[in-house]
């Protein structure tokens, strides 16, 4: 019981450590954070549209692809880069930061959509609302927000934990390219399946009642495969970027602070020697 209480106390202190948050967001290159946030917000808005459905099993489509799949791989690839460079906890914090910014963006757009306007042409307000999904019979943005946030946070944590776990298996060369590839591919496949399954189940079954379990599972599997291929395509570039960060000493101050706070080294990240 004491160990469990200590675990929750340490987790609470880590999660709400403002100095850790400040140093982390300063340490991760600004372009990477910007791409992560933009990809997260755009991905969740695009997820409101189903761009293709096929392969019917009985009366149910086994495959459906939403617009969000075109960007979700980028979100997970960036989290893998952050995990490798800054550690698993840092990736989880970046994931939570992205979820918070996404929520703010959807709330802001919802407020704008609630203001009627006929400028610069009659029906302009309706066009804006329709474009972003605030009108019609589809899944509403606030439903997408709830679904995507739950799926996004859970899958992001799963991705980081699996990435760290796989990294621990490479004891001899945890910084090598093979270790990075194995960690990225396996964690992405599992994390994307979790993300797709939870999101589809909530958005298109719980809220909209569009799909059953067969379609939800099919979307999760196909989505994970598509996103894995995208990861395979771009992961060599991501690995080179991580190595460059290591050579340039990106994040040294953050690492020094982490080592003062943690009981043991984080095997997920590069270590400067």
N, C-alpha and C positions, 0 to 999 in steps of 0.2 A: 504493500500500500504506500509506503514511504517513497519507493522508487517511482511509482506511478505519479504521485503528487509532485515529486521533483521533476519528472519529465514534463508535466503540464506547466509547472512554474518556469522551467528553462525555455520551453516553447513560447510561452507568453512574453517573457523578457526579450527573446530573440525577435519575435514578430513585431513588437512595439518599441524596439530599440531605434529611436529616431536618428541617432548618430550613425548607426549601421546603414539605415535607409539613405541618409544624406551621402555617405561615402560611396555606397554602391552605385547610386545614380550618377555620381560625379565620375566614377571610375569607368563604367561602361561607356564606350565611345558614343557620342551624341547621335551620330548618324544611325547607329545600330538601334538605339532606343527609339528614335523617330520612325525608322522602318518597322520596328516591332509594333508600335502603337498604331501607326497608319494601317498596317496589315490587319491588326486585330479588329479595329473599328470597321474597316471596309469589308473584311471577311464576314463579320456578323450581320452587316446590312445586306450583303450579297446572298447570305444564306436564306433570305426570305423568298428567293426565286428558285424554283426547280427548273433546271435548264434541259434535262433529258430524263426520260424514263423508258425502260425496255425490259425484255426477257420476262414475260408474264408466266407465273406459275398459278394456274387456275384463274382466279379473278384478280390476283394480286401481282403488282409489279415487283420483281425481285431486285431490280436495279433502278435507282433514281439518283441523280446527281444535282446538288444544289450549287449555286454560284460561289458559295463559300469555299468549296474545294479548290478553287483556282489560287487561293492565297493561304489556306491553312498550313500547307507544307512549309511556307516561309516562316510562320510563327514558330513551328516546332523546330525548324533548323536553327533559328536564332537562339531558342532556349537551349539547344544542344551546345551551341557555341559558348553561351554564358555558363552552362554547367561545366564544360571543360576548362574554361578560363577562370571562372570566379567561384565555382562550386555549386552543389545541388541546392543549398539553401538560398543562394543568390538567384538561381533560376526560378525558384518558387516565389521569391519576392517580386521579381520582374513580372511573373505571371499574374500576381495579385495586383500589381501596378497597372498592367494592361487591362485587367477586368474593371478596375475602378475608372480608368479613363474612358473605356467603352460605355460604362453605365452613365457617366456624365454626358457623353456625346449623344446617346439615345434620349436621355431626359431633355437635353437642350433642343434636339430636333423635334421632340414631341411637343414642347412648348411652342416652337415656331409653327408647327403644323396646326396647332389649336387656334392660331390667330387668323381669322378670315381676311382675305385680301383679293381684290380684283385688279391689282396692278402687277406688272405693266400691261396686262391684258385680262379681259373677263375669263374667269376660270383658272387663273394662274395658281391660286391657292390649291385648287383641286388637283392640278397637275403635279404640284410639289408633293402633296400628300400621297398621290397614287405612285409617284416615282419611288418614294421611300417606304411605301407599304402601309401608310397610316389609314388608307381607305380600302374598301373592297372586302371580299370574303376570305382572303388569305390570312396567313398567320400575322398578327399585328406585331409591330416592332417591340412593344413591351413584353410580349410573349417570347419573341426571339431573344430579347435581352435576358429574361429569366432563364430560358433554356440554355442559351449559349454561355452565360456566366457560370451556371452550375457545372455544365459539361467542361467548360474551359478551365476552371479552377481545379476540378478533380483530375482531368486528364493531364494538366500541366504538372500537378504533384506526382501523378503516376509516372509521367515521362522522366521527371527529375530523379525519382527514387530508382526506377529501373536503370537509368543511365549510370547512376552511382554504383548500383549493384553489379552491373556488367563490368564497370571499370575496375572493381576490386578483384575480378578474376584475372586481370592482366597484371600480376605482381611484378614481373620482370621488366616490362616496358609499358607502363600505364600511359606514358605520354606519346606512344607511337601511333602511326597512322592506322594500323590494323585495329588497335584498341579503340581509336576514335570512330572508325567506320562501324565496328561491331556495336559500340554503345549507341551511336546515332541511329542505325538501321533498326535494331531491336527495340529500343525505347520508342522510336517514332511509330513503328508498326503497332505496338501495344497501346501507346498513348493515343494514337489517331483512332484506333478501333473504339477505345473507351469514349473518346470525345464524340465521334460520329454516332455511336449507339445511344449515349445519354441525350445528346442534342436532338436527334431524330425522334426518339421516344417521347421526349417532352414537347417539342415544337409541333410535330406532325402526327402525334397519336394522342397525347394527353390534352393539348390545347385545341388542335384542329380536327382530330379524329379522321385523318386522311389515310394512315397506314396501319397495318397490323404487324405482328412480330416478324413475319417472314420478310416483309419489305424493310423493316427497321434493321434486321440482321444483315440483309443483302447490301443495304446502303452503307452500313458500318464496314463490312468486309471490302467492298469495291472501293470505297473512299480511302480506306487504309492502304490498299494496294496502289492506287493512283498517287497518293501522297508519298508513299515509299519510293516509287520510281522518281518522283521529283527530288526527293532527298538524295537518292543515289546520283542523280545528275549534278546536283550542286554541292554535295558534301565535300568533294576535293577542294573546291574553292574555299569553303568554310574552314577546312582544316588548315590550309595555308594561311588564312587570316588569323586563326588562333595562334599558330606558330609565330607569326609576325608580332602579334600582341605580346607574346612571351619574350621575344628578343628585345622589344622596345620597352619592356618593363611596365606595360599597361596594368594598372590595378595594384601595384606594389603596396601602396599605403593601406588599401582596403585589406589586403592579405595580412599585413602586419597587425592590423586591428583585430581581424578574425582570430589569429593565433593567440592573442591575449585573452579572447573570450571563450574559445572552444577547449574542450578537454583533450581532444586528439585532432591531428591533422585531417583535413577533408581529402580523401583519396580521389575525389571527383575532379579536382582542378590541377592545373599545372603547379609545380612547386619551383620557386626560384632558388637556385643554389649558388 
